[in-house]
C-alpha cells in the first residue's frame, strides 16, 4: 500500500518510527545508509569545458583548419604572406571565444547573486526532544514539526495537522493554497494526496507533525530535478544555421581549391606552386569575419535585453528569441501578478465591485469587512525592520481589503474553531464593545447551510428563503466560473453561556467575496503584439481549468479556448497531442505535471515550431531545458528553474519577454 493510504500509526510502524521520533543512534545509522537530505545540483558544465567550447564549435574548427593550412603554406613559402593571414585567423578565434565566454560568465554570476544564501533548518524530534537541525541530517523515519512560514524539507506523511494549508505552486503549479490533514486517502496521485507534504512546498497556515518518508533525490522534488537533468539541451536555430553554413563553406572552399589545383595541373604549373595557390584559395574563401560579426551582434543584443529586464545566459539565445514562433507560458506570476486581491462581493440584494467601496459604503456593511479582518490565522512578523503579514495569501488579501476602507476597532480574540479540511471553514470568537461576536469564513457550500439571515448592501438583514438561497448559490457558481476563489463570510452575536457546539448555528451571512490573482496590466497589450507578430501564445499551468480559462479571456489570449487537463493529456497519443496543437485551435493546458509540460514543448518542436517556454517552479525546469529557449523568473523563480533556463526575467513580467523578442528579431535581421 502507498503510505498515503496508511493511517498515521501504520505509517509510523512501516518506517519503524514513533510519534516521539527516532533515537539519535538510529538516525545516525540511517543517515549513513540513505545519505544526506540533499538535492544533487542540476549538472553544470565545468568552467574549463565551457570555455573550451567557445573555441571548438564547428565554425571555429573550420577557422582552425584554415589557420593550419595558412601556416603550412607559409612554412613552404615564407614570402607568400600566409603567416600573417594565419595569425589573423587565430586572433579572430581567440578574441571571439574569450569575448563569448566572458559574456556567458557574467550572466552566470548574475544568476548566482539571485540564489538564497541562508541555510535551511527544520525542527526534528529525536529521542522525544525537539531539535533545530540542518535539513541535510533528515532521514526516513524522522518526525518533524511544521508551522506557517516553514518550507517543507522532505517528502512527509502527516500524522497530526491543525488547520494546515500549504502552497504547492513550485511543485504542482497550483496557485491556491491547499488544505492538508492526517487522514489517509486513496488518491493515486502523490501530488494531490491531502495527507502528504512534499519537499519544496511551504506551509502558509496552521501547524502539524509529519513523518519523513523520502529524502534527497528520492523525493518528488528530486524526481523533477532528475527529469531536468535527463532533458538534453537543444541547439538554438542560430547554432543549427551556423553549423549548416560551416559545412557549406567547408565544402565550397575545398571544392574551389580542388578545381583551381586541377586547372593549374592542366596548364602545367609546378606542383608545389600550384598546391600552395590552391591552399590560398581555400583559406581566402573561409569568411573569418563572420564569427566576430555574429558574436558582436549577439553581445550588443544581450546588453539591450538586460536593460529591458531580460538577462541572457547564453549568447545564441538572443537570436533564438527572434526566431520564436510559439511561447509556452506559465500563468501564475507571469501572466498574473501572483498576488490575491478581493475584487467582488455579493450581498442579499446583488453583486458589488469592491474597488468602488468607500468608507461610507463599507460602514453600512461593517460585519462583512470585520469578518474579513478578524477571521484568519495570519501572523504579523518583523522582517528587516518592516512589518508584514505571514500566512495564506487569500487571508492576507481579505485583511488588506478591510484595512483599505474601514478603520480597525479593538476586538481581542477569545476563542477559535480552526479551519478543517472536512468542515472547510473556520470561526473566531471576539470580544467587542457590545458583547461577544463570532466571525465565520469558509467555502459557500459549507457556510450557507448554517445561515438563517443575510446582510444586504444597505446593512439590513433579511431572512434567507429558498429563492435567496438559490440566488446565493448561483452567484457563487458564477464567480467561480470567472476564475474567482469564492468565500462566504458570516457572523453572529454569541451570548455568555452558549455551548461551544452551538457557536456556528443561526449565522447571518455577511456576503460572498470573490478573490483573484489579477492579470498584469501590460499583458493584454503584449499578447496582442505577439499575435500581430505571428507568435502564438499557449498557456500551460498547474492551476484549475476554470481559473486558466478566465485569465485567458481577460488577457485576450482566447475567447473560447479548448482546455486540455493533465488527465486528458495523459490519455493522448503523441499524434493526438500534435493535432490538438494545430494553430487553428485555441488551446490551453491546466492541471499539468512537469513531464506533461515537457511533452507539450516536444510536440510543438516536432511540428516545426521554434519554442520559447517560461516558468518559475521546479516543475517547469524540464520544459525549460527542452525548449529552444527556456525563460525563468528571476524574482519568484526557483534555483532549479533558473539553472535550466537560457534567459532569466529580472521582473517576472510577460511583457519583458515580448520586448526581448523584439530585440531578438532585430538581431535575426542584422545577422541575415
C-alpha positions as CSV (number, residue, x, y, z in Angstrom):
1,X,0.0,0.0,0.0
2,X,1.1,3.6,-0.6
3,X,2.0,5.5,2.5
4,X,-0.9,7.9,1.8
5,X,-3.3,5.0,2.3
6,X,-2.0,4.1,5.7
7,X,-3.2,5.5,9.0
8,X,-0.7,7.7,10.9
9,X,0.1,4.8,13.3
10,X,0.5,2.4,10.4
11,X,2.8,4.8,8.5
12,X,5.0,5.2,11.6
13,X,5.1,1.4,12.0
14,X,6.1,0.9,8.4
15,X,9.2,3.1,8.9
16,X,9.9,1.7,12.4
17,X,9.4,5.1,14.0
18,X,7.1,6.6,16.6
19,X,5.4,9.9,17.4
20,X,8.4,10.8,19.5
21,X,10.7,10.4,16.5
22,X,13.9,8.3,16.1
23,X,16.6,7.6,18.6
24,X,19.7,9.6,17.8
25,X,21.8,6.5,17.3
26,X,19.3,5.1,14.8
27,X,19.1,8.4,13.0
28,X,22.9,8.4,12.5
29,X,22.7,4.8,11.2
30,X,20.0,5.8,8.7
31,X,22.0,8.8,7.6
32,X,24.9,6.6,6.7
33,X,22.5,4.3,4.8
34,X,20.3,6.8,2.9
35,X,22.8,9.7,2.7
36,X,22.2,13.4,3.4
37,X,18.9,15.0,2.5
38,X,20.4,17.0,-0.3
39,X,19.5,17.5,-3.9
40,X,22.1,16.9,-6.5
41,X,22.6,20.2,-8.3
42,X,21.5,20.3,-11.9
43,X,24.6,19.2,-13.7
44,X,26.6,22.2,-14.7
45,X,29.3,22.1,-17.3
46,X,32.8,22.7,-15.8
47,X,34.2,26.2,-16.3
48,X,37.1,25.0,-18.4
49,X,34.9,22.9,-20.7
50,X,32.5,25.8,-21.2
51,X,35.5,28.0,-22.1
52,X,36.9,25.3,-24.5
53,X,33.5,25.0,-26.3
54,X,33.9,28.6,-27.4
55,X,37.0,27.6,-29.4
56,X,35.9,24.2,-30.7
57,X,32.4,24.6,-32.3
58,X,32.1,23.7,-35.9
59,X,32.8,27.1,-37.4
60,X,35.8,27.7,-35.1
61,X,37.1,24.3,-36.3
62,X,36.8,25.4,-39.9
63,X,38.9,28.5,-39.0
64,X,41.5,26.4,-37.1
65,X,41.9,24.3,-40.2
66,X,42.2,27.4,-42.4
67,X,44.8,28.8,-40.0
68,X,46.7,25.5,-40.0
69,X,46.8,25.4,-43.8
70,X,48.0,29.1,-43.9
71,X,50.9,28.3,-41.5
72,X,51.8,25.2,-43.6
73,X,51.8,27.2,-46.7
74,X,53.9,29.9,-45.0
75,X,56.4,27.2,-44.0
76,X,56.7,26.1,-47.6
77,X,56.9,29.6,-48.9
78,X,57.8,32.3,-46.3
79,X,57.5,35.1,-48.8
80,X,53.8,34.3,-49.5
81,X,52.4,36.3,-46.6
82,X,50.3,33.3,-45.5
83,X,51.8,33.5,-41.9
84,X,50.2,36.9,-41.4
85,X,46.8,35.5,-42.5
86,X,47.2,32.6,-40.2
87,X,48.0,34.8,-37.2
88,X,45.0,37.0,-38.1
89,X,42.6,34.0,-38.2
90,X,43.9,32.6,-34.9
91,X,43.5,36.1,-33.4
92,X,39.9,36.2,-34.5
93,X,39.2,32.7,-33.0
94,X,40.8,33.6,-29.6
95,X,39.3,37.1,-29.3
96,X,35.8,35.9,-30.3
97,X,36.0,32.8,-28.0
98,X,37.2,34.9,-25.0
99,X,34.5,37.5,-25.5
100,X,31.7,34.9,-25.8
101,X,32.9,33.1,-22.7
102,X,33.1,36.4,-20.8
103,X,29.5,37.3,-21.7
104,X,28.1,34.0,-20.5
105,X,30.3,34.1,-17.4
106,X,28.9,37.5,-16.4
107,X,25.4,36.2,-16.8
108,X,26.2,33.2,-14.6
109,X,27.5,35.5,-11.9
110,X,24.3,37.5,-12.0
111,X,22.3,34.2,-11.7
112,X,24.4,33.2,-8.6
113,X,23.5,36.5,-7.0
114,X,19.8,35.6,-7.1
115,X,20.3,32.4,-5.0
116,X,19.3,32.3,-1.4
117,X,22.3,32.3,1.0
118,X,20.6,31.3,4.2
119,X,21.0,27.7,5.4
120,X,17.7,25.7,5.8
121,X,16.9,24.1,9.1
122,X,14.0,22.1,10.5
123,X,12.5,21.2,13.9
124,X,13.1,17.5,14.3
125,X,12.1,15.1,17.2
126,X,15.0,13.0,18.3
127,X,14.7,10.9,21.5
128,X,11.4,12.6,22.1
129,X,13.1,16.1,22.2
130,X,12.7,18.8,19.6
131,X,16.0,19.9,18.0
132,X,16.6,22.5,15.3
133,X,18.8,20.7,12.8
134,X,20.1,21.3,9.3
135,X,17.8,19.7,6.8
136,X,20.7,17.6,5.4
137,X,20.5,15.5,8.5
138,X,16.9,14.4,8.0
139,X,16.4,10.7,7.3
140,X,13.3,8.5,6.6
141,X,11.5,7.8,9.8
142,X,12.3,11.3,11.3
143,X,9.3,13.2,12.8
144,X,9.3,16.9,12.1
145,X,7.2,19.8,13.4
146,X,5.9,22.3,10.8
147,X,4.0,25.6,11.2
148,X,3.1,28.5,9.0
149,X,6.0,30.1,7.2
150,X,8.1,26.9,7.1
151,X,9.4,25.3,4.0
152,X,8.9,21.6,3.8
153,X,12.4,20.0,3.8
154,X,11.5,16.4,2.6
155,X,8.5,14.3,1.5
156,X,6.4,13.7,4.6
157,X,3.3,11.9,5.7
158,X,1.2,14.0,8.1
159,X,0.5,12.3,11.4
160,X,-1.1,15.4,13.1
161,X,-2.5,18.6,11.5
162,X,-4.3,21.6,12.8
163,X,-5.8,24.0,10.2
164,X,-2.9,23.2,7.9
165,X,-2.6,24.7,4.4
166,X,0.3,24.5,2.0
167,X,1.5,26.4,-1.1
168,X,2.3,23.7,-3.7
169,X,3.0,26.1,-6.6
170,X,6.7,25.3,-7.0
171,X,6.0,21.6,-7.5
172,X,2.4,21.4,-9.0
173,X,1.8,25.0,-10.3
174,X,-1.4,25.2,-8.2
175,X,-1.8,28.9,-7.2
176,X,-4.3,28.5,-4.3
177,X,-3.0,27.0,-1.0
178,X,-4.3,23.5,-0.4
179,X,-5.7,22.1,2.8
180,X,-3.9,19.1,4.4
181,X,-4.9,16.7,7.0
182,X,-3.6,13.5,8.7
183,X,-6.5,11.3,7.4
184,X,-5.5,8.6,4.9
185,X,-6.6,8.9,1.3
186,X,-7.0,6.6,-1.8
187,X,-5.9,9.4,-4.1
188,X,-3.5,7.7,-6.6
189,X,-1.6,10.9,-7.5
190,X,1.0,11.8,-4.8
191,X,0.9,15.5,-5.8
192,X,-2.8,15.6,-4.9
193,X,-2.8,13.4,-1.7
194,X,-4.1,15.5,1.1
195,X,-2.1,13.7,3.8
196,X,1.3,14.3,2.2
197,X,3.7,17.3,2.4
198,X,6.1,17.4,-0.5
199,X,9.6,18.8,-0.4
200,X,9.8,22.3,-2.0
201,X,6.3,23.3,-0.8
202,X,5.7,25.7,2.0
203,X,3.2,25.9,4.9
204,X,1.1,29.1,4.8
205,X,-1.3,28.4,7.7
206,X,-1.7,26.0,10.6
207,X,0.7,23.6,12.1
208,X,1.4,19.9,12.1
209,X,3.6,16.9,12.9
210,X,4.9,14.9,9.9
211,X,6.8,11.7,9.3
212,X,9.6,11.9,6.7
213,X,9.4,9.0,4.2
214,X,11.7,10.2,1.4
215,X,14.7,12.4,1.3
216,X,17.1,14.0,-1.2
217,X,16.8,12.8,-4.8
218,X,14.2,10.2,-3.8
219,X,11.6,13.0,-3.2
220,X,9.1,14.1,-5.8
221,X,11.2,17.3,-5.9
222,X,14.2,15.2,-6.7
223,X,12.4,13.3,-9.4
224,X,11.7,16.5,-11.2
225,X,15.3,17.6,-10.9
226,X,16.4,14.2,-12.4
227,X,13.9,14.8,-15.2
228,X,15.5,18.1,-15.8
229,X,19.0,16.6,-15.9
230,X,17.8,13.9,-18.4
231,X,16.4,16.6,-20.8
232,X,19.2,17.3,-23.2
233,X,19.9,20.9,-24.3
234,X,18.7,21.6,-27.9
235,X,20.8,23.7,-30.2
236,X,19.3,27.1,-31.0
237,X,18.2,27.9,-34.5
238,X,21.3,30.1,-35.0
239,X,23.6,27.3,-33.9
240,X,21.9,25.0,-36.3
241,X,22.2,27.5,-39.1
242,X,25.9,28.3,-38.4
243,X,26.6,24.6,-38.3
244,X,24.9,24.2,-41.7
245,X,26.8,27.2,-43.1
246,X,30.1,25.9,-41.7
247,X,29.5,22.6,-43.7
248,X,28.6,24.5,-46.8
249,X,31.6,26.9,-46.5
250,X,34.0,24.0,-45.9
251,X,32.7,22.0,-48.9
252,X,32.7,25.1,-51.2
253,X,36.2,26.2,-50.2
254,X,37.6,22.7,-50.6
255,X,35.8,22.3,-53.9
256,X,37.2,25.6,-55.2
257,X,40.7,24.7,-54.1
258,X,40.5,21.3,-55.8
259,X,39.1,22.9,-59.0
260,X,42.0,25.5,-59.2
261,X,44.6,22.8,-58.3
262,X,43.3,20.7,-61.2
263,X,43.3,23.7,-63.6
264,X,46.9,24.5,-62.5
265,X,47.9,21.0,-63.2
266,X,46.2,21.1,-66.6
267,X,48.1,24.2,-67.7
268,X,51.5,22.8,-66.4
269,X,52.2,24.9,-63.3
270,X,54.8,23.4,-60.9
271,X,53.2,21.1,-58.3
272,X,54.2,22.9,-55.1
273,X,53.4,26.3,-56.5
274,X,50.1,25.0,-57.7
275,X,49.4,23.3,-54.4
276,X,50.1,26.5,-52.3
277,X,47.9,28.5,-54.7
278,X,45.1,26.0,-54.1
279,X,45.5,26.3,-50.3
280,X,45.4,30.1,-50.6
281,X,42.1,29.8,-52.5
282,X,40.7,27.6,-49.8
283,X,41.8,29.9,-46.9
284,X,40.6,33.0,-48.8
285,X,37.1,31.6,-49.1
286,X,36.7,31.0,-45.4
287,X,34.7,34.0,-44.1
288,X,36.7,34.6,-40.9
289,X,35.0,37.9,-40.3
290,X,31.6,36.2,-39.9
291,X,32.3,34.8,-36.4
292,X,33.2,38.1,-34.7
293,X,30.4,39.8,-36.5
294,X,27.8,37.3,-35.2
295,X,29.2,37.4,-31.7
296,X,29.3,41.2,-31.6
297,X,25.7,41.4,-32.8
298,X,24.5,38.9,-30.2
299,X,26.5,40.6,-27.4
300,X,25.0,44.0,-28.2
301,X,21.6,42.5,-28.2
302,X,22.1,40.9,-24.8
303,X,23.1,44.3,-23.4
304,X,19.9,45.9,-24.8
305,X,17.8,43.0,-23.4
306,X,19.4,43.4,-20.0
307,X,18.2,47.0,-19.9
308,X,14.7,45.7,-20.6
309,X,14.9,43.2,-17.7
310,X,15.9,40.1,-19.7
311,X,19.2,38.5,-18.6
312,X,20.6,36.2,-21.4
313,X,22.7,33.4,-20.1
314,X,23.9,32.0,-23.4
315,X,24.6,34.2,-26.4
316,X,22.7,32.2,-29.1
317,X,19.5,32.5,-27.0
318,X,19.4,36.2,-28.0
319,X,18.8,35.3,-31.7
320,X,16.6,32.3,-30.8
321,X,14.1,34.6,-29.3
322,X,13.8,36.5,-32.5
323,X,13.1,33.2,-34.3
324,X,10.4,32.1,-31.8
325,X,7.1,31.1,-33.3
326,X,5.4,29.8,-30.1
327,X,5.6,30.9,-26.4
328,X,4.6,28.3,-23.9
329,X,3.9,30.3,-20.8
330,X,3.1,29.7,-17.2
331,X,0.2,31.6,-15.6
332,X,0.8,32.5,-12.0
333,X,3.3,35.3,-11.6
334,X,4.0,35.6,-15.4
335,X,0.6,36.5,-16.9
336,X,-0.8,37.4,-13.4
337,X,0.6,39.5,-10.5
338,X,0.9,36.5,-8.2
339,X,-1.0,38.5,-5.6
340,X,-4.5,37.6,-4.4
341,X,-6.9,40.6,-4.5
342,X,-10.6,40.8,-3.4
343,X,-12.4,42.1,-6.4
344,X,-16.1,41.3,-6.0
345,X,-18.8,40.9,-3.3
346,X,-22.3,39.6,-3.4
347,X,-24.9,40.6,-0.8
348,X,-28.6,39.7,-0.4
349,X,-29.6,42.4,-2.9
350,X,-26.9,41.7,-5.5
351,X,-23.3,42.0,-6.6
352,X,-20.9,44.9,-5.9
353,X,-17.5,45.8,-7.2
354,X,-15.2,46.1,-4.2
355,X,-13.0,48.6,-5.9
356,X,-15.9,51.1,-5.7
357,X,-16.4,50.8,-1.9
358,X,-15.6,53.9,0.1
359,X,-15.6,54.4,3.9
360,X,-19.3,55.3,4.0
361,X,-20.4,52.2,1.9
362,X,-18.1,49.9,3.9
363,X,-19.6,51.2,7.2
364,X,-23.1,50.1,6.2
365,X,-21.8,46.5,5.8
366,X,-19.2,46.7,8.6
367,X,-19.7,43.0,9.6
368,X,-18.6,41.9,6.1
369,X,-15.3,43.8,6.4
370,X,-14.8,43.0,10.2
371,X,-15.1,39.3,9.4
372,X,-12.5,39.6,6.6
373,X,-10.2,41.5,9.1
374,X,-10.5,39.2,12.1
375,X,-11.3,35.7,10.9
376,X,-7.9,34.4,9.9
377,X,-4.8,32.6,11.0
378,X,-2.3,35.3,9.7
379,X,0.6,36.5,11.8
380,X,2.4,39.8,11.8
381,X,6.2,39.3,11.6
382,X,9.1,41.7,11.6
383,X,11.4,41.5,8.6
384,X,14.3,43.9,8.1
385,X,12.7,46.5,10.2
386,X,9.3,46.2,8.4
387,X,6.1,44.5,9.5
388,X,4.5,42.1,7.1
389,X,1.6,39.6,7.2
390,X,2.6,36.0,7.1
391,X,0.0,33.4,6.1
392,X,-2.4,32.3,3.5
393,X,-2.3,34.8,0.6
394,X,-6.2,34.7,0.4
395,X,-6.5,35.8,4.1
396,X,-3.8,38.5,3.6
397,X,-5.9,39.8,0.7
398,X,-9.0,40.0,2.9
399,X,-7.2,41.8,5.6
400,X,-5.9,44.3,3.1
401,X,-9.4,44.8,1.6
402,X,-10.8,45.6,5.1
403,X,-7.9,47.9,6.1
404,X,-8.3,49.9,2.9
405,X,-11.9,51.1,3.6
406,X,-12.7,50.5,7.3
407,X,-10.8,51.8,10.4
408,X,-9.8,49.0,12.7
409,X,-11.5,48.7,16.0
410,X,-10.1,46.8,19.0
411,X,-11.6,43.3,19.1
412,X,-9.5,40.8,21.0
413,X,-9.8,37.1,20.0
414,X,-11.0,34.9,22.9
415,X,-11.6,31.6,21.1
416,X,-11.2,29.9,17.7
417,X,-12.6,26.9,15.8
418,X,-9.7,26.3,13.4
419,X,-10.0,25.5,9.7
420,X,-10.6,21.9,9.0
421,X,-10.4,20.3,5.5
422,X,-13.6,18.4,6.2
423,X,-15.6,21.3,7.6
424,X,-14.0,23.7,5.0
425,X,-14.5,26.7,7.3
426,X,-13.0,28.4,10.3
427,X,-14.5,30.6,13.0
428,X,-13.1,33.0,15.6
429,X,-14.8,34.5,18.7
430,X,-14.1,38.1,19.7
431,X,-14.9,40.4,22.5
432,X,-16.5,43.6,21.0
433,X,-17.8,46.7,22.8
434,X,-21.4,45.4,22.8
435,X,-20.6,41.8,23.6
436,X,-19.1,38.7,22.1
437,X,-19.3,38.2,18.3
438,X,-18.4,35.1,16.2
439,X,-17.0,35.5,12.7
440,X,-17.0,32.6,10.3
441,X,-15.4,32.2,6.9
442,X,-15.2,29.2,4.5
443,X,-16.5,27.6,1.3
444,X,-20.0,28.7,0.4
445,X,-21.3,25.2,0.4
446,X,-20.1,24.9,4.0
447,X,-21.2,28.2,5.4
448,X,-24.5,28.8,3.6
449,X,-26.4,25.9,5.2
450,X,-25.6,27.4,8.6
451,X,-27.0,30.9,7.8
452,X,-30.6,31.8,8.5
453,X,-30.3,35.5,7.6
454,X,-28.3,37.6,5.1
455,X,-27.0,41.1,5.0
456,X,-27.8,43.4,2.1
457,X,-25.7,46.3,0.8
458,X,-27.7,48.8,3.0
459,X,-26.7,46.9,6.1
460,X,-30.2,45.4,6.7
461,X,-30.7,41.8,7.5
462,X,-33.2,39.7,5.5
463,X,-34.3,36.1,6.1
464,X,-32.8,33.5,3.7
465,X,-35.7,31.8,1.9
466,X,-35.4,29.2,-0.8
467,X,-35.2,31.8,-3.6
468,X,-32.5,33.8,-1.9
469,X,-30.5,30.6,-1.1
470,X,-30.7,29.6,-4.8
471,X,-29.5,33.1,-5.9
472,X,-26.6,33.0,-3.5
473,X,-25.6,29.5,-4.7
474,X,-25.9,30.7,-8.3
475,X,-23.8,33.8,-7.6
476,X,-21.0,31.6,-6.0
477,X,-21.0,29.4,-9.1
478,X,-21.0,32.3,-11.5
479,X,-17.9,33.9,-9.7
480,X,-16.1,30.5,-9.7
481,X,-16.7,30.2,-13.5
482,X,-15.0,33.6,-13.9
483,X,-11.9,32.2,-12.2
484,X,-12.5,33.7,-8.8
485,X,-11.9,32.0,-5.5
486,X,-15.2,32.4,-3.6
487,X,-15.6,32.5,0.2
488,X,-18.6,33.1,2.3
489,X,-18.3,35.5,5.3
490,X,-20.8,35.2,8.2
491,X,-21.2,36.4,11.8
492,X,-23.5,36.2,14.9
493,X,-23.7,37.5,18.4
494,X,-22.7,34.9,21.0
495,X,-24.3,35.4,24.4
496,X,-22.4,34.3,27.5
497,X,-23.2,30.6,28.4
498,X,-23.9,29.5,24.8
499,X,-22.4,26.0,24.3
500,X,-19.4,25.9,22.0
501,X,-21.1,23.4,19.7
502,X,-23.8,26.0,19.0
503,X,-21.5,28.8,18.1
504,X,-21.9,28.2,14.3
505,X,-25.7,27.9,14.3
506,X,-28.1,30.6,13.0
507,X,-25.4,32.7,11.4
508,X,-26.0,35.9,9.5
509,X,-24.4,35.8,6.0
510,X,-22.4,39.0,5.7
511,X,-21.8,38.3,2.0
512,X,-19.8,36.3,-0.6
513,X,-16.4,37.6,-1.6
514,X,-14.6,36.7,-4.9
515,X,-10.8,36.9,-5.0
516,X,-8.5,36.7,-8.0
517,X,-4.8,36.8,-8.9
518,X,-5.3,39.7,-11.4
519,X,-3.6,39.8,-14.8
520,X,-0.7,42.1,-15.1
521,X,-2.0,45.3,-16.7
522,X,0.6,45.2,-19.5
523,X,-0.1,41.6,-20.5
524,X,-3.1,42.1,-22.8
525,X,-1.1,44.5,-24.9
526,X,1.9,42.1,-25.0
527,X,-0.4,39.3,-26.1
528,X,-1.8,41.5,-28.9
529,X,1.7,42.3,-30.0
530,X,2.6,38.6,-30.2
531,X,-0.5,37.9,-32.3
532,X,0.3,40.7,-34.7
533,X,3.9,39.4,-35.0
534,X,2.7,35.9,-35.8
535,X,3.7,34.4,-32.4
536,X,1.3,32.0,-30.8
537,X,1.0,32.0,-27.0
538,X,-0.1,28.8,-25.2
539,X,-0.9,28.8,-21.5
540,X,0.3,25.7,-19.7
541,X,-0.5,25.8,-16.0
542,X,-0.9,23.6,-13.0
543,X,-3.9,25.7,-11.9
544,X,-7.6,24.9,-12.1
545,X,-9.2,24.8,-15.6
546,X,-11.8,27.4,-14.7
547,X,-9.1,29.8,-13.5
548,X,-7.0,29.2,-16.6
549,X,-10.0,29.8,-18.9
550,X,-11.0,33.0,-17.1
551,X,-7.5,34.5,-17.2
552,X,-7.1,33.6,-20.9
553,X,-10.3,35.5,-21.7
554,X,-9.3,38.5,-19.6
555,X,-5.9,39.0,-21.3
556,X,-7.2,38.3,-24.8
557,X,-5.4,35.1,-25.2
558,X,-8.5,33.1,-26.2
559,X,-12.2,33.7,-26.1
560,X,-13.5,30.1,-26.5
561,X,-10.4,28.1,-25.5
562,X,-10.3,24.3,-25.6
563,X,-9.0,23.4,-22.2
564,X,-6.9,20.2,-22.0
565,X,-6.4,18.9,-18.5
566,X,-3.5,16.8,-17.3
567,X,-5.7,13.8,-17.0
568,X,-6.8,14.2,-20.6
569,X,-3.3,14.8,-21.8
570,X,-2.1,11.6,-20.1
571,X,-4.5,9.6,-22.3
572,X,-3.4,11.3,-25.6
573,X,-1.0,9.7,-28.0
574,X,1.7,11.9,-29.5
575,X,-0.2,12.2,-32.7
576,X,-3.4,13.3,-30.9
577,X,-1.4,15.9,-29.0
578,X,0.1,17.3,-32.1
579,X,-3.3,17.6,-33.8
580,X,-4.7,19.3,-30.7
581,X,-1.8,21.9,-31.0
582,X,-2.9,22.9,-34.6
583,X,-2.8,26.6,-35.0
584,X,-6.5,26.7,-35.8
585,X,-7.3,25.6,-32.2
586,X,-7.4,28.0,-29.2
587,X,-5.9,25.5,-26.7
588,X,-4.6,25.8,-23.2
589,X,-3.5,23.3,-20.7
590,X,-4.4,23.1,-17.0
591,X,-3.6,20.8,-14.1
592,X,-0.5,19.5,-15.9
593,X,2.6,17.9,-14.3
594,X,6.3,18.6,-15.1
595,X,6.7,15.8,-17.6
596,X,3.4,16.7,-19.3
597,X,4.6,20.3,-19.8
598,X,7.8,19.0,-21.4
599,X,5.7,16.7,-23.6
600,X,3.8,19.8,-24.9
601,X,7.1,21.5,-25.7
602,X,8.4,18.4,-27.6
603,X,5.2,18.1,-29.6
604,X,5.4,21.7,-30.7
605,X,9.0,21.2,-31.8
606,X,8.0,18.1,-33.8
607,X,5.5,20.4,-35.6
608,X,8.4,22.6,-36.7
609,X,7.8,25.4,-34.3
610,X,10.6,27.4,-32.5
611,X,9.5,27.2,-28.9
612,X,10.2,29.6,-26.1
613,X,9.0,28.3,-22.7
614,X,8.6,30.2,-19.4
615,X,8.3,29.0,-15.8
616,X,9.3,29.6,-12.2
617,X,8.8,26.4,-10.4
618,X,10.8,23.2,-10.1
619,X,8.0,21.6,-12.1
620,X,8.8,23.9,-15.0
621,X,12.6,23.1,-15.3
622,X,12.3,20.0,-17.6
623,X,10.3,22.0,-20.2
624,X,12.7,25.0,-19.9
625,X,15.6,22.7,-20.7
626,X,13.9,21.0,-23.7
627,X,12.6,24.2,-25.3
628,X,14.6,26.1,-28.0
629,X,14.8,28.9,-25.4
630,X,13.9,28.5,-21.7
631,X,12.9,31.6,-19.8
632,X,12.9,31.5,-16.0
633,X,11.6,34.0,-13.5
634,X,14.3,35.9,-11.6
635,X,12.2,37.1,-8.6
636,X,9.9,34.2,-7.9
637,X,11.8,31.5,-9.7
638,X,13.5,28.6,-8.1
639,X,17.2,27.9,-8.4
640,X,16.5,24.7,-10.4
641,X,14.4,26.7,-13.0
642,X,17.0,29.4,-13.4
643,X,19.8,26.8,-13.9
644,X,17.8,25.1,-16.6
645,X,16.9,28.4,-18.5
646,X,18.7,30.2,-21.3
647,X,17.3,33.6,-20.2
648,X,16.1,35.0,-16.8
649,X,13.4,37.7,-16.5
650,X,14.5,40.1,-13.8
651,X,11.0,41.4,-13.3
652,X,9.0,38.2,-13.9
653,X,6.9,40.0,-16.5
654,X,5.5,38.5,-19.7
655,X,5.8,41.9,-21.4
656,X,9.6,41.7,-20.9
657,X,9.6,38.5,-23.0
658,X,7.9,40.4,-25.8
659,X,10.4,43.2,-25.5
660,X,13.2,40.7,-25.7
661,X,11.7,39.1,-28.8
662,X,11.7,42.5,-30.5
663,X,15.4,42.8,-29.8
664,X,16.0,39.2,-30.9
665,X,14.2,39.8,-34.2
666,X,16.4,42.8,-34.8
667,X,19.5,40.6,-34.3
668,X,18.0,38.0,-36.6
669,X,17.6,40.5,-39.4
670,X,21.1,42.0,-38.8
671,X,22.8,38.6,-38.9
672,X,20.9,37.7,-42.1
